[in-house]
Amino acid sequence: MIEIKDLHKSYKMGSNSLHVLKGINFKVEDGELVAIMGSSGSGKSTLLNILGMLDGADSGEYTLDEVPIKNLSETKAAQYRNKFLGFVFQSFNLINYKSALENVALPLYYQKVPRKERQEKAMQYLDKVGLKPWAHHLPSELSGGQKQRVAIARAMAAEPKVLLADEPTGALDSKTSYEVMDLIQQINDEGNTILVVTHEEDIAHMCKRIVHLKDGVIVEDKKIEQVRAGQYV
Ligand SMILES: Nc1ncnc2c1ncn2[C@@H]1O[C@H](COP(=O)(O)OP(=O)(O)OP(=O)(O)O)[C@@H](O)[C@H]1O
């Protein structure tokens, strides 16, 4: 599904350059639930933004569903991103003056799904995240956990092949964080491929694989069983 080879990324700041990703290699198969961990500044969001085609790498290869990304024109890349990738952010990124239902229906509007169908589909996805009774409420009337559920329903309504979540629990208390991760696990159990950026160990432990970034390189990449076994040796 995802393959990256020798990925490099630097940010230019005046005459200086900050080398953030220093040769990243990894593969994600269909149906995986992967945590990308690392301390602040290790390059997690930079990597996720490149995987999400929101930013480009300086060098290296990125292949998504067997298509090499760097060969795509800008228009094709945008179409490809909308078709294959769903995003969830720490700050929810909901539209404040639109109801929960309208927020979830928005990607379907961009996909030119007819109005009635998109309302029905949005309602189905809200129901799936347990928020049908809140469909006509504004984001300001929802709790943080509920907002993140709406954001997840919105991302899933477009039926992406891969869901990319950047610190999805970063703005939530522990109990709500676990509930949101339960939902992410449930979506993964249905066959969706999900990558979660987090700096929280307990959140990473709710994924099936943990990739550890440090100073722009992968220092550890283990299945959760290996991580757990390692804790007891
Ligand atoms: N657009 C940018 N321009 C310049 N420097 C940037 C830019 N984006 C990120 N950086 C720098 O690149 C480094 C890696 O940032 P990144 O956001 O990828 O790290 P992170 O691991 O996600 O950190 P955090 O957990 O704090 O979000 C940091 O030193 C950051 O200041």
The ligand as a Tripos MOL2 file, in Angstrom:
@<TRIPOS>MOLECULE
LIG
   31    33     1     0     0
SMALL
NO_CHARGES

@<TRIPOS>ATOM
      1 N1          7.5730   24.4920    7.6350 N.pl3     1 LIG1
      2 C1          8.6630   24.4130    8.3900 C.ar      1 LIG1
      3 N2          9.6910   25.2920    8.2370 N.ar      1 LIG1
      4 C2         10.8140   25.1880    8.9760 C.ar      1 LIG1
      5 N3         11.0420   24.2500    9.9300 N.ar      1 LIG1
      6 C3         10.0530   23.3560   10.1340 C.ar      1 LIG1
      7 C4          8.8280   23.3930    9.3860 C.ar      1 LIG1
      8 N4          8.0350   22.3710    9.8130 N.ar      1 LIG1
      9 C5          8.7430   21.7340   10.7880 C.ar      1 LIG1
     10 N5          9.9470   22.3250   10.9610 N.ar      1 LIG1
     11 C6         10.9940   21.8860   11.9010 C.3       1 LIG1
     12 O1         11.3140   20.5520   11.5700 O.3       1 LIG1
     13 C7         11.5410   19.7690   12.7500 C.3       1 LIG1
     14 C8         10.5980   18.5760   12.7540 C.3       1 LIG1
     15 O2          9.2680   19.0470   12.8720 O.3       1 LIG1
     16 P1          8.0000   18.0680   12.9190 P.3       1 LIG1
     17 O3          6.7930   18.9260   13.1100 O.co2     1 LIG1
     18 O4          8.0240   17.1320   11.7800 O.co2     1 LIG1
     19 O5          8.3190   17.2510   14.2470 O.3       1 LIG1
     20 P2          7.3580   16.3900   15.1570 P.3       1 LIG1
     21 O6          8.1310   15.1630   15.5000 O.co2     1 LIG1
     22 O7          6.0370   16.2040   14.4910 O.co2     1 LIG1
     23 O8          7.2280   17.3220   16.4140 O.3       1 LIG1
     24 P3          5.9750   17.5960   17.4070 P.3       1 LIG1
     25 O9          5.7490   16.3260   18.1680 O.co2     1 LIG1
     26 O10         6.4580   18.7060   18.2710 O.co2     1 LIG1
     27 O11         4.8120   17.9830   16.5360 O.co2     1 LIG1
     28 C9         11.3400   20.7150   13.9200 C.3       1 LIG1
     29 O12        12.6000   21.1690   14.3380 O.3       1 LIG1
     30 C10        10.5190   21.8450   13.3380 C.3       1 LIG1
     31 O13        10.7940   23.0690   13.9860 O.3       1 LIG1
@<TRIPOS>BOND
     1     1     2 1
     2     2     3 ar
     3     2     7 ar
     4     3     4 ar
     5     4     5 ar
     6     5     6 ar
     7     6     7 ar
     8     6    10 ar
     9     7     8 ar
    10     8     9 ar
    11     9    10 ar
    12    10    11 1
    13    11    12 1
    14    11    30 1
    15    12    13 1
    16    13    14 1
    17    13    28 1
    18    14    15 1
    19    15    16 1
    20    16    17 2
    21    16    18 1
    22    16    19 1
    23    19    20 1
    24    20    21 2
    25    20    22 1
    26    20    23 1
    27    23    24 1
    28    24    25 2
    29    24    26 1
    30    24    27 1
    31    28    29 1
    32    28    30 1
    33    30    31 1
@<TRIPOS>SUBSTRUCTURE
     1 LIG1         1 GROUP 0 **** ****
